[in-house]
Amino acid sequence: MVTKSGVKIQRDRAILIFLQNLSKTLGFNEWFVGENDKHKTIEDFVNAFNKAGLFQDKYLEFCVAGKEYLNKSGYINYDMYLAKSEKGKYAYGEIEQGKVLV
């Protein structure tokens, strides 16, 4: 997949990076590393991630960004996405740790 600006996005790699960052943030990176080469597809890995349930009863703060635009029918719509990290602040993080964008 390639964005309008020409940036190539590799779906499986992007999913894996997100899950790795999430695992580090929630404190179970050891599980993530231990699953290396155990799954044939990214779907199998995501299923194992969900089945492990290591994230149960763990909470995060999120910064959801948005962009307002007028659609072809003349109505206002919004694109929502996780904000891009900057200056040591991220789109999500542990509660009250001060690492989440505002």
N, C-alpha and C positions, 0 to 999 in steps of 0.2 A: 504494500500500500504506500502511496506517495501523497503527501499533503499538497494543497494548492501552491504553497511556497517552495515545493520541491524536496521536502524533507521525507526521507524514506523511513517508514515505520515497520518494524518487524514485530508482529503480533506476539508470538510466543516469547520472544526475548523481553518485550515490554511487560508482559504478564509476570514472567519470572523475576524481573527486577523489582516490580511492585511487591510481589510476595516476599522477596528477600528483605526489602526495606521494612515491610510490615512486621516480619518475623524479628528483625533486629529491634524495632521500636517496642514490640510487645514482650521482648525478652526470651524468645525461644528460637534463636538463631541456630543453636546446636541441632535441634530437630531438622531444620531446613538443610543444613550442611550434611547431616546424616542420610538424607533422602537422595543424595546425588547418585545418579545412574540407576535408580530403582524403578523408574517409570518410563514407559515407551513414548508417551505423548504428554503435552502440556495439560491436556484434559485429565489424564490419569493423575498427574501431579496435583492439580487443583482438587480433584476428588479426594486424594489422600490428605491434603491440607485441611479440607473441610471435615473429613472423617476424624482426623486427629483431635479436633475441637480444642486445641491449645489456647484459642482466643476467647473461650467461654468466660464470661464474667470479667473481661478486660475491656477498658474503655479508653477512647481517644478523643481528642479535640480535633476538629476539622475546620479548614478554611475553604469554603466553596465559593469560587469566583463565578461571575456571570457577565454576559454581554447582551445588551438589549439591541434588537433590530426590528425593522419593519418588514414583515413578510410580503410575498407577492399579492396576497389578498388585502393588504392594507392594515393588518392587525399587528400589534406589538408582540414579539416573541422574545425568548431568552435562551441563550446557550449557556448551560451550566457545566463547570469543570473544576477539577482540583487546581488550585492556584500553583503557579510555578515557583519553586524555591528561590530565595534570594537572601544574601547576607546572613547565612546560618539559620534562617527561618524556613519552615516547611509547610506543606499543605495539611499535614496531620502530625500528631505527636502525643506523647503522654500528657495527661491532664495536669494543668497548672505547672508545667515545666518551663514555660516561656519560649518554647521553640516553634510555636505555630504562628504563621502569618496572621495579621489582622486586616 
